[in-house]
Amino acid sequence: MVRIDSPLLAFACLGALALGPACAKKPVPDLGPRWDDGTHYAFQATVDSKTEMGKGNVLIDFHMTGKMDLYARKLEGGGVRLGARLQDVRVEGTSSGGDTNLASLSRELEQPWFVTLRNGRLEELHIKRGSAAAAVGIERTLSAALQFASPDAKAANAAEWTGVEHDATGRYQASYRALPEPGRFSKRKLRYETLLFGVSGLRPGVRLEKPAAGEVPAITASSGDVEMADGALRSVRVDDEVAGQLAAGAPLSSKSSLALTRLALDRTAAPAELAGPSGDFLALQAADPYAPPAPRLENDAAKMAGWTFEKAVAEIEQLEANRPAIPTATPGGAPEAQSAEQSARAQKMGNAFMALSAIFRKDPATIRRAGAIIRKDGVVASALVDAISSAGTPFGQATLLELATDAKLPLRLREAAAGSLIRSDRPSPETVAGLGKRFDDPVIGVHAIYGLGTFARKLRNAGQAQLANEISQVLVQRLAGVREQADKVRVMRGIANSAWVGALPAVRPYLDNRDPYLRAGAVEALRLMDAPEIDGLIAQRMADKELVPRNAALDAAIPRPPSPVLIAAVGELASKASDSQGRMQAVRLLVRWLPAQGAAVRPTLEQIAASDKEPKVREAARRAVDQRTL
């Protein structure tokens, strides 16, 4: 059985889904999809993978959706290279141990990559240098799903045949069968023969010798189908179940599924970044493992080298005491370039700050000493507060909470401590409980509400859904319990930070409230929620006759993927809003969406560039259209 050392490697090896290359020795009848030179293909892509250790111990539970654009370019000697890119990526799920950061994975997956197919099989990939191993695994999975291994000459007229292929796990035997409907084929994996990734104590991507019999993962179930229309790929479906074993001997199982559904087939020209791989890309053969670069050594020992607590504090104090005055900006002028002296000062401050944060992690007693210095409210107080926050320790959070809630301290210092506290990436239970008691604090009450909302979102993203939902429920109860308009708006902004869709029933009635500020707070609360009806609710408020909720709806749309509903509503506002400020705000949002949604957005911007009565609005639209035309 395969031995895998980490959840990330389990994800890379056993979360693989799709189908890959082999080298046929004879000419084959090409039953697979046609990739026409200079053609753009767009697919809706969905990937699901769940990996468990033993029974019920979930290592990865992962769901990804996105639009995959492919731009085909024929190669000399046969074959095709596809410039690939995912857009509107949404990644949801949990990962035990923190090996796979699902939030950063979404951003990684929107990088371009290139797929080379020859005789219908994956031959080579070009991926961005430095890409995360999990992202490369998914790119290989999606690329492999595009393949179709036609039968060799001996089986030219056969209704069923097999082929040797590769996917993100390794090389395997695949079985094909022609279905009664023209252009449809079933496809399933039979067995793995080799592994692509290194195992047994080595980093993923380290090439190993051929594994011994029994050391490859077992395929316990596999099914799929491929459909073509007029010779072009229309859809792909793959469902696999694979079993292996961790290095410790615990059984590991993975259930994976992939679906591709064609959205478009046209002659849209490839953007420059998808015309061909540059030097920023690493070439990988189908059977080559991928070894991400080892991270730079930047541990706390290196940061603290040559520093003590006293030295770091003295350095920061000296730099703060001699901080140069900020030059007065010239209206309309460009910002002045940083001088050599300013650059040197910033470098010194950064070195001392990183050393101090590392010292706080290494020796918690120094945090108490820093707290005493902060209470004196000298020039170094603000920097020490930030350094304690950067250290990210529970004791540091407790110290910041003490400072923030100490009524004897200056308001400015309490607010600074509260602001640093709510930026914590891993809030402790004590921090959550402490802030939960401070909603009515006149100094840090706003920080408590906004911070708990942010904590709920971070904890949910880290897999602590139960605690995150408990915090979010506290905010919902707070919304029901307060009466004043300002208090309700404040709580709804905290709910916005939480991104908890479970708060929608509590927020929704305020979308139609007579008070425009409550309507604005309600639509702002929707900005990060993920549910089918959210975009429609935001779009409705864009038609609000009051500017406050209308502008709040525009702001709520900024972090969201540009759906047709939102594009239509923003386009309507950009074209017809009575105030130029509102039209300009809508135009800026359309410009933001232009690279990914050019066909849907460009006509509106062209119309505005030609006919808006405000010169600044026309110019903003014209510049965007002209830049995308070049």
C-alpha positions in Angstrom: 0.0 0.0 0.0 1.1 3.6 -0.5 2.6 5.3 2.5 1.9 9.0 2.8 3.3 11.3 5.5 1.0 14.4 5.6 -2.6 15.5 4.9 -1.2 17.8 2.1 0.5 14.8 0.4 -2.6 12.7 0.9 -4.6 15.5 -0.8 -2.1 15.7 -3.7 -1.8 11.9 -4.2 -5.3 10.6 -3.3 -7.3 13.7 -4.2 -6.4 13.3 -7.9 -9.3 12.9 -10.2 -8.7 12.7 -13.8 -7.1 11.1 -16.8 -3.7 11.3 -18.5 -1.1 10.4 -21.1 0.5 7.4 -22.7 2.7 7.0 -25.7 1.2 5.1 -28.5 3.7 3.4 -30.8 1.4 3.2 -33.9 -0.9 5.7 -35.6 -4.3 5.6 -34.0 -7.8 6.5 -35.1 -8.6 9.8 -33.4 -11.9 9.5 -31.7 -11.2 12.2 -29.2 -12.1 15.9 -29.1 -10.7 18.4 -31.7 -8.8 21.4 -30.5 -8.9 24.0 -33.3 -6.0 26.5 -33.6 -6.8 30.0 -32.3 -10.0 28.9 -30.7 -11.2 29.8 -27.2 -13.0 27.2 -25.1 -14.6 27.9 -21.7 -15.8 25.3 -19.2 -17.5 25.4 -15.9 -15.2 23.4 -13.6 -16.2 21.6 -10.4 -13.8 19.6 -8.2 -14.7 17.8 -5.0 -12.4 15.7 -2.9 -12.7 14.2 0.6 -9.9 12.2 2.2 -10.3 10.4 5.5 -7.9 8.6 7.8 -9.5 5.5 9.2 -13.2 6.0 9.5 -14.6 9.5 10.0 -11.3 11.3 10.6 -11.5 13.8 7.8 -8.1 15.2 6.6 -9.4 17.1 3.6 -13.0 18.0 2.6 -12.7 20.2 -0.4 -15.0 21.8 -3.0 -13.8 24.1 -5.8 -15.8 25.8 -8.6 -14.6 28.1 -11.3 -14.6 29.0 -15.0 -11.7 27.5 -16.9 -10.7 29.3 -20.1 -8.6 27.4 -22.7 -6.8 29.0 -25.7 -5.7 26.5 -28.3 -2.5 26.8 -30.4 -1.4 24.0 -32.8 2.2 22.8 -32.4 4.7 21.7 -35.1 4.8 18.0 -35.5 1.2 17.6 -34.2 -0.4 18.2 -30.9 -1.8 21.3 -29.3 -0.9 23.6 -26.5 -3.7 25.0 -24.4 -3.2 28.2 -22.4 -5.3 27.6 -19.3 -6.6 29.9 -16.5 -9.3 29.6 -13.9 -11.5 32.6 -13.0 -14.1 33.3 -10.4 -12.6 30.5 -8.3 -14.4 29.5 -5.1 -12.7 27.1 -2.7 -14.5 25.8 0.4 -13.7 23.1 2.8 -11.6 22.1 5.8 -8.1 20.8 6.2 -6.9 19.2 9.5 -3.4 20.2 10.5 -3.4 23.4 8.5 -1.3 21.9 5.7 -3.5 23.2 2.9 -4.5 26.9 3.2 -7.8 26.9 1.3 -8.0 30.7 1.2 -4.6 31.2 -0.4 -5.3 28.2 -2.7 -8.1 30.2 -4.4 -5.6 32.9 -5.4 -3.0 30.3 -6.5 -5.5 28.7 -8.8 -6.1 31.8 -10.7 -2.6 31.8 -12.1 -2.2 30.7 -15.7 -0.7 27.4 -16.8 -0.2 25.6 -20.1 -1.2 22.1 -21.2 0.4 20.2 -24.1 -1.7 17.4 -25.6 -0.4 15.0 -28.2 -2.5 12.2 -29.7 -5.1 13.2 -27.2 -2.9 12.6 -24.3 -1.2 14.9 -21.7 2.4 15.2 -22.7 3.7 18.3 -20.8 2.6 21.1 -18.4 4.1 24.5 -17.8 3.3 25.8 -14.3 4.2 29.0 -12.6 7.5 28.7 -10.7 7.0 28.6 -6.9 3.4 27.5 -7.1 2.0 25.6 -4.1 2.0 21.8 -4.5 -1.8 21.6 -3.9 -2.5 24.1 -6.7 -0.3 22.2 -9.1 -2.1 19.0 -8.2 -5.4 20.6 -9.1 -4.0 22.0 -12.3 -2.8 18.6 -13.3 -6.2 17.1 -12.4 -8.0 19.6 -14.6 -5.5 19.2 -17.4 -5.8 15.4 -17.3 -9.5 15.6 -17.7 -9.1 17.1 -21.2 -7.5 13.9 -22.5 -8.9 11.1 -24.6 -6.7 8.1 -25.3 -8.0 6.7 -28.7 -7.6 3.0 -29.4 -4.5 1.8 -31.1 -4.5 0.3 -34.6 -5.3 -3.2 -33.4 -8.5 -2.0 -31.7 -9.5 0.6 -34.3 -13.0 -0.6 -34.6 -13.5 -1.9 -31.1 -16.4 -0.8 -28.9 -14.1 -1.1 -25.9 -10.4 -0.5 -25.4 -7.8 0.4 -22.7 -4.9 2.9 -22.6 -2.1 3.8 -20.2 -2.5 7.3 -18.8 -1.3 9.6 -16.0 -3.0 11.8 -13.5 -1.9 13.7 -10.4 -1.4 10.4 -8.5 0.6 8.5 -11.1 0.3 6.2 -14.2 -2.7 3.9 -14.5 -4.7 1.8 -16.9 -7.9 3.3 -18.2 -10.8 1.6 -19.8 -13.0 3.2 -22.6 -16.3 2.2 -24.0 -18.3 3.8 -26.8 -21.9 4.6 -25.8 -24.9 4.4 -28.2 -25.2 8.1 -28.4 -22.8 9.6 -31.0 -19.9 11.4 -29.4 -20.4 9.8 -25.9 -18.0 7.5 -24.2 -17.7 6.0 -20.7 -14.3 5.9 -19.0 -13.0 4.4 -15.8 -9.7 3.7 -14.1 -8.7 0.1 -13.7 -5.5 0.2 -11.6 -2.4 2.3 -10.8 1.0 1.2 -11.9 3.4 3.9 -10.5 3.3 6.9 -8.3 4.0 10.5 -9.3 4.8 12.0 -5.9 7.5 11.1 -3.4 6.4 9.3 -0.2 7.8 7.8 2.9 9.5 10.7 4.6 10.4 12.7 1.5 8.9 16.0 0.4 6.2 15.8 -2.3 7.8 16.0 -5.7 10.9 13.9 -4.9 11.3 11.3 -7.6 11.5 7.7 -6.3 12.4 4.4 -7.8 9.6 2.3 -9.1 7.4 1.3 -6.1 7.2 -2.3 -5.1 4.1 -4.3 -5.9 1.3 -3.4 -3.5 2.7 0.1 -2.7 0.5 1.9 -5.1 -3.0 3.1 -4.1 -5.9 0.8 -4.9 -8.8 2.0 -7.1 -11.9 0.8 -5.2 -14.4 2.5 -7.5 -14.3 4.5 -10.7 -16.7 5.8 -13.3 -16.9 8.7 -15.8 -18.0 9.8 -19.2 -16.9 12.1 -22.0 -19.2 13.9 -24.4 -18.3 15.6 -27.7 -20.5 17.7 -30.0 -19.3 18.5 -33.6 -15.9 17.1 -32.7 -15.4 19.5 -29.7 -15.4 18.5 -26.1 -18.7 19.3 -24.5 -18.5 17.7 -21.0 -16.4 15.5 -18.8 -17.4 13.7 -15.6 -15.0 11.6 -13.3 -15.9 9.9 -10.0 -13.1 7.9 -8.2 -12.6 6.2 -4.9 -9.0 5.4 -4.0 -7.5 3.7 -0.9 -4.0 3.8 0.5 -2.1 3.9 3.8 -0.4 6.5 6.0 3.2 5.9 7.1 1.9 5.1 10.5 -0.2 2.3 9.1 -3.6 3.9 9.3 -5.8 3.3 6.3 -6.5 6.3 4.0 -9.4 6.7 1.6 -10.3 9.4 -0.9 -13.5 10.1 -2.8 -13.1 12.5 -5.7 -15.2 13.9 -8.4 -14.7 16.3 -11.3 -17.1 17.9 -13.8 -16.4 20.1 -16.8 -19.3 21.6 -18.8 -18.6 23.7 -21.8 -19.8 27.3 -21.6 -18.4 28.8 -24.8 -16.5 28.1 -28.0 -15.4 31.1 -30.0 -12.5 32.8 -31.6 -11.6 35.2 -28.8 -7.9 36.0 -29.0 -5.8 34.7 -26.1 -4.6 37.4 -23.7 -0.9 38.0 -23.7 -0.2 36.0 -20.5 -1.9 32.9 -22.2 -0.2 33.1 -25.6 2.7 30.9 -24.5 4.9 30.1 -21.4 7.6 32.5 -20.5 10.7 32.0 -18.4 8.5 32.3 -15.3 7.1 28.8 -16.0 8.5 25.4 -15.2 8.1 22.6 -17.7 6.9 19.2 -16.3 6.5 16.0 -18.3 3.3 14.1 -17.5 5.3 11.6 -15.4 7.5 14.2 -13.7 6.9 15.0 -10.1 6.7 18.6 -8.9 9.0 19.8 -6.1 8.0 23.2 -4.8 11.0 25.3 -3.7 12.0 24.9 -0.1 10.9 28.0 2.0 13.5 30.5 2.9 14.9 30.0 6.4 13.3 32.8 8.4 12.7 31.3 11.8 12.7 33.1 15.0 16.3 32.1 15.8 17.5 33.9 12.7 15.3 37.0 13.5 16.6 37.2 17.0 20.3 36.8 16.1 22.3 39.6 17.7 19.2 41.1 19.4 18.0 41.3 23.0 14.7 42.7 24.3 16.5 45.8 25.7 18.4 46.4 22.4 15.3 46.0 20.2 13.2 48.4 22.4 16.1 50.9 22.5 16.4 50.8 18.7 12.7 51.3 18.1 12.6 54.1 20.7 15.5 55.9 19.1 14.0 55.6 15.6 10.6 56.8 16.8 12.0 59.7 18.7 13.8 60.9 15.6 11.1 60.2 13.1 11.3 62.7 10.3 8.4 65.0 9.6 6.1 63.9 6.8 6.5 66.4 3.9 3.4 68.3 2.9 1.9 66.8 -0.3 1.5 69.0 -3.3 -2.2 69.0 -4.5 -2.3 66.8 -7.6 1.4 66.1 -7.5 3.0 62.7 -7.5 4.3 61.3 -4.2 7.9 61.9 -3.5 10.3 58.9 -3.9 11.7 57.5 -0.7 15.2 58.8 0.1 18.1 56.6 0.9 17.9 57.8 4.5 14.2 56.9 4.8 14.9 53.5 3.3 17.6 52.8 5.8 15.4 53.9 8.6 12.6 51.6 7.5 15.0 48.7 7.3 16.3 49.3 10.8 12.7 49.6 12.1 11.7 46.4 10.4 14.7 44.4 11.7 14.1 45.6 15.3 10.3 44.9 15.0 10.8 41.3 13.7 13.4 40.6 16.4 11.1 41.9 19.1 8.1 39.8 17.8 10.3 36.7 17.8 11.6 37.5 21.3 8.0 37.7 22.5 7.3 34.2 21.1 10.5 32.8 22.6 10.2 34.4 26.0 6.6 35.3 27.1 8.0 37.1 30.2 9.2 39.9 27.9 5.6 40.5 26.9 4.9 41.5 30.5 7.9 43.8 30.5 6.6 45.4 27.3 3.2 45.8 28.8 4.7 47.9 31.6 6.5 50.1 29.1 3.3 50.5 27.1 1.5 51.8 30.1 3.9 54.7 30.4 2.6 55.8 27.0 6.0 56.8 25.6 7.0 57.1 21.9 7.6 53.4 21.7 4.2 52.3 23.0 2.4 52.0 19.7 5.2 49.9 18.1 5.3 47.6 21.1 1.5 47.1 20.9 1.9 46.1 17.2 4.9 43.8 18.0 2.9 41.9 20.6 0.1 41.5 18.1 2.5 40.3 15.5 3.9 37.7 17.9 0.5 35.9 17.8 0.7 34.2 21.2 -2.2 33.6 23.6 -0.3 35.5 26.4 0.3 38.4 24.0 -3.5 38.5 23.3 -4.2 38.4 27.0 -1.9 41.4 27.5 -3.5 43.4 24.7 -6.9 42.6 26.2 -5.8 43.9 29.6 -4.5 47.1 28.0 -7.6 47.6 25.9 -10.0 47.2 28.9 -8.0 49.2 31.4 -10.1 52.3 32.1 -7.1 54.1 33.6 -5.2 54.2 30.4 -5.6 57.0 27.8 -8.3 56.3 25.2 -5.9 56.4 22.3 -3.8 53.7 23.9 -6.8 51.5 24.7 -8.0 51.8 21.1 -4.6 51.0 19.7 -4.4 47.8 21.9 -7.9 46.8 20.8 -7.1 47.4 17.2 -4.0 45.3 17.4 -5.9 42.6 19.3 -8.6 42.1 16.7 -6.0 41.6 13.9 -5.0 38.3 15.6 -5.0 35.4 13.1 -5.5 32.8 15.8 -7.7 34.2 18.5 -7.6 32.3 21.7 -10.9 31.3 23.5 -10.0 33.7 26.3 -9.7 36.6 23.7 -13.1 35.7 22.2 -14.8 35.5 25.6 -13.1 38.7 26.8 -14.3 40.7 23.7 -17.7 39.2 24.0 -18.2 41.0 27.3 -17.2 44.4 25.9 -20.0 45.2 23.4 -21.2 48.1 25.5 -17.8 49.5 26.3 -17.8 53.1 25.1 -14.1 52.9 24.0 -13.7 49.5 22.5 -17.2 48.3 22.0 -17.0 48.8 18.2 -13.7 46.9 18.2 -15.3 44.1 20.1 -18.2 43.7 17.6 -16.1 44.1 14.4 -13.3 41.9 15.9 -15.6 39.1 16.8 -17.1 39.1 13.4 -13.6 38.8 11.9 -12.6 36.1 14.4 -15.6 34.1 13.4 -14.6 34.2 9.7 -11.0 33.3 10.4 -12.0 30.4 12.7 -14.4 29.1 10.1 -11.7 29.2 7.4 -9.4 27.4 9.8 -11.9 24.5 10.2 -13.3 25.6 13.6 -16.9 25.9 12.3 -18.6 25.2 15.6 -16.8 28.0 17.5 -17.2 30.3 14.5 -20.9 29.7 14.4 -21.3 30.3 18.1 -19.6 33.6 17.8 -21.8 34.6 14.8 -24.9 33.6 16.7 -23.8 36.0 19.5 -23.8 38.8 17.0 -27.3 37.8 15.7 -28.6 37.8 19.3 -27.0 41.2 19.8 -28.8 42.5 16.6 -32.1 41.4 18.1 -31.3 42.9 21.5 -30.3 46.5 20.6 -32.8 49.2 19.7 -30.9 52.2 18.5 -30.2 52.6 14.8 -26.5 53.2 15.2 -26.2 50.0 17.4 -28.0 47.9 14.8 -25.8 49.2 12.0 -22.7 48.5 14.0 -23.8 44.9 14.7 -24.6 44.3 11.0 -21.1 45.4 10.1 -19.8 42.8 12.6 -22.0 40.3 10.9 -20.5 41.4 7.5 -17.1 40.6 8.8 -18.2 37.1 9.9 -19.5 36.1 6.4 -22.0 33.8 8.1 -24.9 33.0 5.8 -26.7 31.7 8.9 -27.3 35.4 9.8 -29.3 36.0 6.6 -32.8 35.4 8.2 -32.0 38.0 10.9 -30.6 40.6 8.5 -33.1 40.2 5.6 -36.0 42.1 7.2 -33.8 45.2 7.5 -33.2 45.3 3.7 -36.7 46.8 3.3 -36.7 48.9 6.5 -37.9 52.5 6.1 -34.7 53.8 7.6 -32.1 54.1 4.8 -29.2 53.6 7.2 -30.6 50.3 8.4 -31.1 49.2 4.7 -27.5 50.2 4.1 -26.2 48.2 7.1 -28.2 45.2 6.0 -26.9 45.1 2.5 -23.4 45.6 3.8 -23.9 42.5 6.0 -24.4 40.5 2.8 -21.1 41.3 1.2 -19.2 38.1 2.1 -22.1 35.7 2.4 -22.2 32.7 0.0 -25.8 31.7 -0.9 -27.6 31.7 -4.3 -30.0 34.6 -3.4 -27.3 37.0 -2.1 -26.4 38.6 -5.4 -30.1 39.3 -6.2 -30.6 40.9 -2.8 -27.6 43.2 -3.3 -28.8 44.1 -6.9 -32.2 45.1 -5.6 -30.7 47.6 -3.2 -28.7 49.1 -6.1 -32.0 50.4 -7.3 -32.7 52.1 -4.0 -33.8 55.7 -4.4 -31.7 56.7 -1.3 -28.0 57.2 -2.0 -26.8 55.6 1.3 -28.2 52.1 0.8 -27.5 52.3 -3.0 -23.8 53.1 -2.4 -23.6 50.4 0.3 -24.9 47.9 -2.2 -22.2 48.9 -4.7 -19.6 48.5 -2.0 -21.0 45.1 -1.1 -20.5 43.9 -4.7 -16.8 44.7 -4.7 -15.5 41.5 -3.0 -18.0 39.2 -4.8 -17.5 37.4 -8.1 -19.2 39.3 -10.9 -22.3 37.3 -11.6 -24.7 38.2 -14.4 -27.2 39.6 -11.8 -24.6 41.9 -10.4 -23.2 42.9 -13.8 -26.6 43.9 -15.0 -27.4 45.9 -11.8 -24.1 47.8 -11.8 -24.4 48.4 -15.5 -27.9 49.9 -15.1 -26.6 52.2 -12.3 -23.5 53.2 -14.3 -25.7 54.2 -17.2 -28.7 55.8 -15.5 -27.9 57.0 -12.0 -28.9 60.6 -11.6 -25.7 61.6 -9.7 -22.3 61.5 -11.4 -20.7 60.2 -8.2 -22.9 57.1 -8.3 -22.2 56.6 -12.0 -18.5 56.9 -11.4 -18.5 54.4 -8.5 -20.4 51.9 -10.7 -18.0 52.5 -13.7 -15.0 51.8 -11.4 -16.6 48.5 -10.4 -17.3 47.6 -14.1 -13.6 48.4 -14.9 -12.6 46.1 -12.1 -14.6 43.3 -13.7 -13.5 44.1 -17.3 -10.5 41.7 -17.5 -12.6 38.7 -16.5 -16.0 39.7 -17.9 -15.0 41.7 -21.0 -17.9 40.5 -23.2 -20.5 41.3 -20.6 -19.0 44.6 -19.4 -17.4 46.2 -22.4 -20.6 47.3 -24.2 -21.8 49.3 -21.2 -18.4 51.0 -20.8 -18.3 51.9 -24.5 -21.7 53.5 -24.2 -20.7 55.5 -21.2 -17.4 56.5 -22.8 -19.4 57.9 -25.7 -22.4 59.5 -24.1 -22.1 60.2 -20.3 -22.7 63.9 -19.6 -19.9 64.1 -17.0 -16.4 64.4 -18.6 -14.7 62.5 -15.7 -17.1 59.6 -16.0 -16.6 59.4 -19.8 -12.9 59.6 -19.4 -12.7 56.8 -16.8 -14.8 54.5 -19.1 -12.8 55.4 -22.2 -9.4 54.8 -20.6 -10.5 51.3 -19.5 -11.9 50.4 -22.9 -8.8 51.7 -24.7 -6.4 49.8 -22.4 -8.2 46.5 -22.9 -8.3 47.1 -26.7 -4.5 47.5 -27.0 
